[in-house]
Amino acid sequence: VSDPLGWLAHVARAREVAGLRRRLTVRDEELVDCASNDYLGLARDPRVVAAATEGARRFGAGSTGSRLVTGTTEAHLALEGALASFVGCEAALLFSSGYLANLGVLSALAGPDTLVVSDAVNHASIVDACRLSRAAVAVVPHRDVAAVEAALAARTAARAVVVTDAVFSVDGDAAPLVELVAVTRRHGAVLVVDEAHALGVVGDGRGLAAWVGLAGDADVVLTATLSKALASQGGVVLGSRAVVDHLVDAARPFIFDTALAPASVVAALAALAIVRSEPGLPAAARASAHRLAAIARDAGLDASDPAAAVVSVRIGAADAALAAAQRCAQLGVHVGCFRPPSVSDGVSRLRLTARATMTDQEYGLVRRVLDAVSETATTP
Ligand SMILES: Cc1ncc(COP(=O)(O)O)c(C=O)c1O
């Protein structure tokens, strides 16, 4: 009989040839970190780490159950209240990851009678959320507001949702939220915005929707992760009380999932308190991104213009991008590498993430490393 999993070796070989194998490596703590999502440098902040410890001591290592059974602690409710008031929304609901927050919100707000209009470079969790919702999905070109309007105008479905990243995870550019909301309002659609890369970084840290005055509007629903600027784990949906109540009743990724661990909840509360008390942090993360982009351009590389803390450097071929990332690591700097299918246009990129706490010495090393890499990398 044939091996039912024999095909795995064939696809692995095909990926190897295309330079697309992925490997898990233990992170090297000695490298300068330009790859993580710790945009505010809070993941190792003693106040956040102490809060995580205290959360586990007080409520236990795990949350012990789903939110509707034993998984809701005072800390969960406190964090929901703190996030809602910080961002400027009526209510918030925690999920155990940002990925699940996106699955939860779209599967509960959209269904077979709904059209979901989704930007072509939205995060994979939004793509999967669209599928889970069983809605009709129109994928529109990146940041193309006219295409969104055309899709809404042509719809036959009774309801419509437009979904976008606030700051896109690959190139770090921002969504045209003001133009999008004008279109959703003309067509009676809901706007869902994923603030994963914007919360804690854009504006005074409240995110892009708050920055442009849309947070708290009843027809705008926000999602975010607690795992980037807020230095913890978990996800959140922010919106009206009616939306949050509906999610508690209907969002399967909320209902059938063990609640976020207390240590993560209390750590995120501490990080949020730091963002509130140190209003210079979001601007410092953005300044760091601009400095990294300038260093990359000085080295002759094709760097994006960062809207928040993500800088992407277009390289081209997947193997060239991988080789460049490996060279950065050999020389002391950890950078990300995005290859297909994570890049929809097939152009592989280095991805440098900024940190509010980067030092001049670290920028100096990044400069030397990117100069060296630029000599060998091919730009498209
Ligand atoms: C835009 C965006 N949305 C959602 C997520 C998922 O969040 P989490 O890692 O908390 O699952 C990420 C990244 O991880 C992201 O970049």
The ligand as an SDF file (V2000), in Angstrom:
LIG
                    3D

 16 16  0  0  0  0  0  0  0  0999 V2000
   -2.4000   42.5910   11.2370 C   0  0  0  0  0  0  0  0  0  0  0  0
   -2.3750   41.4510   12.1930 C   0  0  0  0  0  0  0  0  0  0  0  0
   -3.5340   40.9800   12.6690 N   0  0  0  0  0  0  0  0  0  0  0  0
   -3.5700   39.9590   13.5310 C   0  0  0  0  0  0  0  0  0  0  0  0
   -2.4240   39.3390   13.9610 C   0  0  0  0  0  0  0  0  0  0  0  0
   -2.5440   38.1740   14.8710 C   0  0  0  0  0  0  0  0  0  0  0  0
   -2.3400   38.5340   16.2120 O   0  0  0  0  0  0  0  0  0  0  0  0
   -1.8550   37.4330   17.2320 P   0  0  0  0  0  0  0  0  0  0  0  0
   -0.4100   37.2150   16.9810 O   0  0  0  0  0  0  0  0  0  0  0  0
   -2.1450   38.0180   18.5650 O   0  0  0  0  0  0  0  0  0  0  0  0
   -2.6400   36.2050   16.9780 O   0  0  0  0  0  0  0  0  0  0  0  0
   -1.1810   39.8070   13.4830 C   0  0  0  0  0  0  0  0  0  0  0  0
    0.1160   39.2430   13.8780 C   0  0  0  0  0  0  0  0  0  0  0  0
    0.4180   38.3750   14.5480 O   0  0  0  0  0  0  0  0  0  0  0  0
   -1.1690   40.8760   12.5750 C   0  0  0  0  0  0  0  0  0  0  0  0
   -0.0110   41.3220   12.0880 O   0  0  0  0  0  0  0  0  0  0  0  0
  1  2  1  0
  2  3  1  0
  2 15  2  0
  3  4  2  0
  4  5  1  0
  5  6  1  0
  5 12  2  0
  6  7  1  0
  7  8  1  0
  8  9  2  0
  8 10  1  0
  8 11  1  0
 12 13  1  0
 12 15  1  0
 13 14  2  0
 15 16  1  0
M  END
$$$$
